[in-house]
Structure formats: C-alpha cells, structure tokens
Amino acid sequence: MESKYNSTLKILPKTEYRDEIVFRIAGDGFLQEAYGRKSTTNIDIKNTLLKVFRVHAVRRKLEETEIKGLIEIVPSFETILYHFDPLEIDINTLIDEIIAIENEIQSLENIELETRLIRLPIVFDESEVRKCIEKYVKTIRPDAPNCKNGSNLEYVASYNGITVEELKEKFLKTEWFVATIGFYPGLPFYLPLDPTCALTAPKYNPPRTWTPEGTVDLADYVSTIFGVPSAGGYQLIGRTAPIFQAVQKHLQFKESPVLLKPGDVIKYYEISEEELHEIYKLVHEIGSDWEYDIKPIKFSLKSWLKMYKEKEKELEEFRKKQEYGRKVTPIP
C-alpha cells in the first residue's frame, strides 16, 4: 500500500550541467536538496567529486546572499541540508532562492573555491591502530580476512591489486577534498583528488566497537579521521595528529574545537611514530609548541578537470588492477 505521506516538495529536471535535483522536507525547519535519487559515492569517483564541488559552489553562493531566516547550511557528498526558521522564511520561498542560485551557477568549469590546504602527518600502521585491530580479532571476529598480522594495509592493497608500498605512495601522493564533517565530533569525510589514487575497500563485518583518536581509515573511495575514540567500520590505514579538542587548550582550537571544515584540502606527509606521539603530547597536554600547517589556496575545477583528463590512461590501468584485486580478495 502506497503511503499518503510524501517528503518530496519539488523536482528540477536534469540539465547538461547537473543531475536532477530533488527538494525534500527534512523535519520542522529543515530542507534537503539532493543531486540525483541514487548515491554514486562507491561507484563513480568523478561523478561524485563533481557533485561535491557543486554542493560547495552552491553553499558559498548562498552564504554570500545572506538569506534572512536561513540559519545553517550543512553540505554533504550529494546533498545539502538547510536549517531555517519557518517564522522568518517560508520553505517554498527558500526553495525559490536556492533555484535562483542553481540557475546562476550553471557550469562549474570556471568556479574557483577559496579554501585551505592543511598538511597533516601520518604514521601507517601506528601502534594504537594495531592494538585496535588486535582487539577486534580477539573479541569480535578471529577469522576476519582483513586483519591478518594485526594490520588492514595488506588487505586494502590486495583489494586494489597493488602492494602495501604502492598503497602508501598513493595515499601520500594525492590531495584530499573534505566533503562534509559529521558522524562523530569533528570527523571529516574526504575524497582523493587524484583519480589514480582512488583506493577503495569494503567495510568491516561486523564493525569495530573502538577506534583510537586520530585514526585514518578508508572504504568506498572515502577516507575519514577519528576526532574522538569511537566505533567504526572502515579499513584502518594509520594515525594522524589531533583534529578535535573539546577543551580548546591548543591555540589552533581556540575559535572552534573542530580543525577541519567542509571544502578544505588535506595533504599527508609521513613521520615516525615517536614524532606523532610527541605531537599528541604538545597539543593535548601542553597545549602549545606545535603549529598546524595551514595555508589559504584557490581550488580550480578547470585545473582539476584538466588533470583528470591527462591521467585517464593511467587511471584505466589502475582500474584493471583494482578489478583483479576485487576478484581475488575475499569480502569481510
């Protein structure tokens, strides 16, 4: 029996510049704008990135417009959530304002996003991460095929048809675009900008009950960083510097307990485990003496599309390796 309730308020047809747009009511004072009706995050990395870039282009334009009654804009991979005051603005009026921005933007090719490049250290297979995997094997799933020798790296490498060293090289080579912040406090979801570094992997089955702060993980082309110790299900890559500080002790967190913002670009560099542990001490215990490497940049979609096209042959070769890897590697 078909429900008499329908959350869809308006649908805009697909154009040459963007996918179909669906506007849905998301509760009292909330509106969702979705690009397409099906997620493509784990299917087509290029299409997903293009949707992410459009999400952020629309978000920036709407923030500049300063619509009365619009309280907050929450971007994600293929959706935007709008928090608004119904006493200040009618939901249909808000939709009309958003449509006007969509029609104004059209093609993204000449869009440049003013954002930040944040260089973060990483230790692959860091000891706390290995303890997390060992605990999972001991208490949850002793036969987990993704956790051999207390590491997920060999499994992720096999699934992508490459070696562990090649996996590390790809993780360090690419820059990563932060699509959204959420799920756990300060946790960023980000995608690789270099398509030849678009590593993928299935999730844990069942998920973990504990993951240490600072853990960097990966599944379905997406990577995240744990701001606080939490449960989780992505494959574990390594550990990075603190990205969340509730007490706001360190200078970097004085204005906000969250380091990363939607639209930021991340670049990793490798350090020793001793150096990383010293960073944690300086940030959380002392609250000073270690400076986060952050600088303003302009992200050009035109330049990114040019890079993507130049790497199509290399990407095709990598995809063949991934296809083979998926065939010979068991699913957890």
CORURHU-V680421 format. One line per field, one symbol per residue. ss: DSSP state (~ for helix, > for strand, _ for the rest). psi: psi as a letter, one per 30 degrees, with the letter a starting at -180 (. if undefined). A space follows every 10 residues. Layout:
ss->???
psi->???
This chain:
ss->_______>>> >>________ >>>>>____> >>>>>_____ ____~~~~~~ ~~~~~~~~~~ ~~~~~____> >>>>>___>> >>>>______ ~~~~~~~~~~ ~~~~~_____ _>>>>>>>>> >>>>__~~~~ ~~~~~~~~~_ _______~~~ __~~~~~~~_ ___~~~~~~~ ~~~_>>>>>> >______>>> >>__~~~___ _______>>> >___>>>>>_ _>>>>____> >>__>>>>>> ___>______ ~~~____>__ ____>>>>>> __~~~~~~~~ ~~~~~~____ __>>>>>>>> ~~~~~~~~~~ _~~~~~~~~~ ~~~~~~~~__ __
psi->kkkfkjfkek kklklffllk kkkkkgljgk kkkkjlfkkg egejeeeeee eeeeeeeeee eeeffikkfj ekkjlaeglk kkkljffekk eeeeeeeeee eefeeckfeg kkkjakkjkk lkjkhleeee eeeeeeeefe jfgjfggkgg lfeeeeeefg glleeeeeee efellkkjel kadlkgkkkl kkfjffgill lllljlllfk klkfkklkkh fkllkjflkl llflkkeaka lkgkjefhek efgeekfkel lkflkkkkkk lleeeeeeee eeeeeegafk kkjkkklkjj eeeeeeeeef geeeeeeeee eeeeefefkl k.
